[in-house]
Amino acid sequence: ILFGGMYDASLIGLLAKFLSFSSVQVIPTIHNTFFQYLSAPKFKNIISKILAQLLFPLAPTIICVSKGVAQNLESKLWMKAAIRVIYNPIDTKEVIRLSQLPLDRPLKPNTIVAVGRLANQKNFELLIRAFNKVIATKDAHLLILGEGPLREKLEQLIENLNLGKKVSLMGYQLNPYPYIANAEMLVLSSHVEGFGNVL
């Protein structure tokens, strides 16, 4: 049995099974609303959607991380019986323990925290633009924890909006939980999420 951890790996596994006539059972795991996640008209997305519609029905079952992800897949594949929902595991006791560890320095008043890859899916550009409107009426600070390919673009946006003293891109944090626990609020600005582990 081969479990595909993400949709790319799942599609490659199913394609390899089909081409090699292998008896290996490939079980895809889908973490996002697949067809919505691939909605941008890019060549890779178009190919991925076509392959999914051809290859996913070859899987004995498909694991989705939430009911919403399962419903999105069912609406496109017409294979409801083979789809199973298994939620992502969260060790809440460990999260609570980690959230109580001290920060290097206390957060400023009215600090808003966001956590995620600096990638299009997380929609931090919208968050920064919305935050710019917030500070027109209320003093606040925004910390974005995460790293990714859009760092330079987001840094440029922060500079263009003159938010250098108000918005910080903190990079990847091994333990984001004390930031969340000590913030005024946590914001999730993603275009799409399958389970929303950050929440």
C-alpha positions in Angstrom: 0.0 0.0 0.0 1.3 3.4 -0.9 -0.1 6.5 0.8 0.3 9.7 -1.1 0.9 12.5 1.4 0.0 15.3 -0.9 -1.9 15.5 -4.2 1.2 15.6 -6.4 2.6 12.5 -4.8 -0.8 10.8 -5.0 -1.1 11.6 -8.7 2.4 10.4 -9.5 1.8 7.2 -7.5 -1.5 6.5 -9.3 0.1 7.2 -12.7 3.0 4.9 -11.9 0.6 2.2 -10.9 -1.4 2.6 -14.1 1.6 2.6 -16.4 3.4 -0.4 -14.7 0.2 -2.5 -14.1 1.4 -2.8 -10.5 -0.8 -4.5 -7.8 0.2 -1.8 -5.3 -2.8 -0.1 -3.8 -2.3 3.7 -4.0 -4.3 5.7 -1.5 -4.3 9.5 -2.1 -4.6 11.9 0.9 -6.1 15.3 0.0 -5.4 18.3 2.2 -7.2 21.1 0.4 -10.4 21.6 -1.6 -8.5 20.1 -4.6 -10.4 21.6 -7.5 -10.7 25.0 -5.8 -7.0 25.0 -4.9 -6.1 24.4 -8.5 -8.6 26.9 -9.9 -5.9 29.3 -11.4 -5.6 28.6 -15.2 -2.0 27.5 -15.1 -0.8 24.6 -17.2 0.2 22.5 -14.2 -3.2 23.0 -12.6 -5.1 22.0 -15.8 -3.0 18.9 -16.1 -3.4 18.0 -12.4 -7.2 18.3 -12.7 -7.4 16.1 -15.8 -5.1 13.5 -14.2 -7.2 13.6 -11.0 -10.4 12.9 -12.9 -8.8 10.1 -14.8 -6.6 8.5 -12.0 -8.4 9.1 -8.6 -11.2 6.6 -9.6 -8.4 3.9 -9.7 -7.7 4.3 -6.0 -9.5 1.9 -3.6 -10.2 4.8 -1.3 -9.3 8.5 -1.0 -8.6 10.1 2.4 -9.7 13.7 2.9 -8.8 15.8 5.9 -12.3 17.4 6.3 -15.9 17.1 5.2 -15.5 20.2 3.0 -12.5 18.6 1.2 -14.5 15.4 0.7 -17.6 17.3 -0.7 -15.4 19.2 -3.1 -13.9 16.0 -4.4 -17.2 14.2 -4.5 -18.8 17.0 -6.6 -16.1 16.5 -9.3 -15.4 12.8 -9.2 -18.8 11.1 -8.6 -17.1 8.5 -6.4 -18.6 9.2 -2.9 -18.4 5.6 -1.6 -14.6 5.6 -1.9 -14.0 8.8 -0.1 -13.2 8.7 3.7 -12.7 11.7 6.1 -9.8 11.4 8.6 -9.1 14.6 10.4 -5.5 15.8 10.9 -4.3 14.8 14.4 -3.7 17.7 16.8 -1.9 17.0 20.1 -3.8 19.7 22.0 -2.0 19.0 25.3 1.4 19.6 23.7 0.1 22.7 21.9 -1.0 24.1 25.3 2.3 23.3 26.9 4.3 24.9 24.0 2.0 28.0 24.1 3.1 28.6 27.8 6.8 28.9 27.0 8.1 32.4 27.3 8.8 34.7 24.3 12.2 36.5 24.0 10.3 39.7 24.6 6.7 40.5 25.2 4.4 41.4 22.3 3.3 45.0 21.8 -0.3 46.0 22.7 -2.9 45.1 20.0 -0.6 42.6 18.2 -2.3 40.6 15.5 -0.6 37.3 14.5 -0.9 35.3 11.3 0.9 31.9 10.7 1.6 30.2 7.3 3.8 29.9 4.3 4.4 33.1 2.4 2.6 31.7 -0.6 -0.4 32.8 -2.7 -2.8 30.4 -0.9 -2.3 32.1 2.4 -3.3 35.5 1.0 -1.1 37.7 3.2 -1.2 40.5 0.7 -4.9 40.9 1.5 -4.1 40.7 5.2 -1.5 43.5 5.0 -3.8 45.7 3.0 -6.6 45.2 5.5 -4.3 45.8 8.4 -3.3 49.1 6.7 -7.0 50.2 7.0 -7.1 49.0 10.6 -4.3 51.2 11.8 -6.0 54.3 10.3 -8.3 54.2 13.3 -6.4 52.0 15.9 -2.8 51.5 16.8 -1.8 47.9 16.2 1.0 45.6 15.1 1.0 42.6 12.7 3.4 39.7 13.0 3.4 37.1 10.1 5.2 33.9 11.1 6.3 31.8 8.1 8.7 31.7 5.2 8.1 31.2 1.5 8.5 32.4 -2.1 6.5 35.6 -1.7 8.7 37.2 1.0 10.2 39.8 -1.4 6.8 40.7 -2.8 5.3 41.1 0.7 8.4 43.1 1.9 7.9 45.5 -1.0 4.2 45.9 -0.2 5.0 46.7 3.4 7.5 49.3 2.3 5.1 50.8 -0.3 2.4 51.2 2.4 4.9 52.6 4.8 4.2 49.8 7.4 7.8 49.0 8.2 7.3 49.9 11.9 3.9 48.1 12.1 4.3 44.8 10.2 7.0 42.2 10.7 7.7 39.1 8.7 9.1 36.9 11.4 10.2 34.0 9.3 9.7 30.4 10.2 9.1 29.8 13.9 9.6 26.3 15.3 7.2 27.2 18.1 4.5 29.7 17.0 2.2 29.0 19.9 3.4 31.6 22.4 3.0 34.3 19.8 -0.6 33.1 19.2 -1.3 32.8 22.9 0.0 36.3 23.7 -1.5 38.1 20.7 -4.7 40.1 20.7 -6.0 37.9 17.9 -5.0 35.3 15.4 -6.0 35.9 11.7 -6.4 33.3 9.0 -6.5 35.1 5.6 -6.2 32.1 3.2 -7.9 31.8 -0.1 -8.6 28.2 0.7 -7.9 25.7 3.5 -8.7 22.0 3.8 -8.5 21.7 7.5 -6.9 24.9 8.9 -4.3 23.5 11.2 -3.3 27.0 12.3 -6.8 27.6 13.8 
